[in-house]
Amino acid sequence: MYCATEGMSRICNPVLYREVQKMDQLWIRIAVGIPVVISWYGAYQQLILRKPFGNNPAPDWMMLVLLVVFGAIFPLFFHSLKMSTEVRKEGLYVCFHPFHFSFRTFPIKTIRSCEVITYNPIRDYGGWGIRYGLKGTAYNVKGNRGVLFEFSEGNKAKRLMIGSQTPEKLSEAVNRAIKMQN
């Protein structure tokens, strides 16, 4: 439940739907794991065993930099990637960690329509993550299902696709929030 304090009164706004998705697919773990293993092995070989790593070895300081970047920062960055989606009475909230420091808010009253869809992440939006394209903006972490929203902004429409592992529940929560507004 989300609560805020305004003056002397406390306003609580229950969460109707919450989903947290992580980029934990096997192919991502392998793509991240290969440079991690190589950097740790190379650093061990060259810095601990004092055997040059490779045919044209990097200096020790460079090997240490590679170890820090590819052996620690790179996997920690991918481990921290997650997308949180919440629906509350007044809005739809999306936060893509670590790129967003707070939730992006989409007011319920501006939602014109929402539809559960199956999409092709690469063809339709250019992959996973925060994507901007001809079909609108997409926030997706994994899979190929989500909810396509159309918002009214003045006299024009804005499209947003939010990937979800439970798109029917997300759509249902948004529809409940819309009914609460009326």
Secondary structure by P-SEA (a helix, b strand, c coil): cbbbbcccbbbbbbbcbbbbbccccaaaaaaaaaaaaaaaaaaaaccccccccccccccaaaaaaaaaacccaaaaaaaacbbbbbbcccbbbbbcccccccccccccccccccccccccccccccccccccccccbbbbccccbbbbbbbbcccbbbbbbbbcccaaaaaaaaaaaaaaac
